[in-house]
């Protein structure tokens, strides 16, 4: 069985991370500190080998799942959704709105289509709940609704070049599950601040975003990247 086809690879990783909590249960008041220590550590991704982190809440959920299970590894397996492989939670009204939106604005990115659907849903309750950005993007892709950039020159040659570019377009990678991959980066502040010792510095904002859901998991200001 290849590494990618191993259904227990994530379960084994999860168990290896929290296994020490099961083998040596924390005393009163110790669980929080030990989970925080684990959340601050990096772990090897079971598929691509990159170093990743897991949030405190995720580790806590794994701990209680495993602690109450007869077979912790089985309890920590990823459960396949019943609707896996199908476009999720797209109502007929939402599909109609998305298709009409694409026909009117074929040059929009998937992110712009998604943001506009969120705005439309606030005005029209019939659209129902808007699913994740990833779901909208996958629906556009499966239906062949690729972004069509408008040629700078509307000539047969320009249109042919545009079609060739669309066929070569490469979609960015997206993790399959929430908390499967986080991204972190620093953003330089627009204003300088003075520290307690009278030194002027430009603060840096650290942002951590979940790759699948695009949820910002953490934001914090620092004086430097180290």
Secondary structure, 3 states (H helix, E strand, C coil): CCCCCCCCHHHHHHHHHHHHHHHCCCCCCCHHHHHHHHHCCCEECCCCCCEECCCHHHHHHHHHHHHCCCCHHHHCCCCCCCCCCCCCCCCHHHHHHHHHHHHHCCCCCHHHHHHHHHHHHHHCHHHCCCCCHHHHHHHHHHCCCCCCCCCCCCCHHHHHHHHHHHHCCCCCCCCCCCCCCEEEEEEEEEEEEECCCCCEEEEEEEEEEECCCCCEEEEEEECCCC
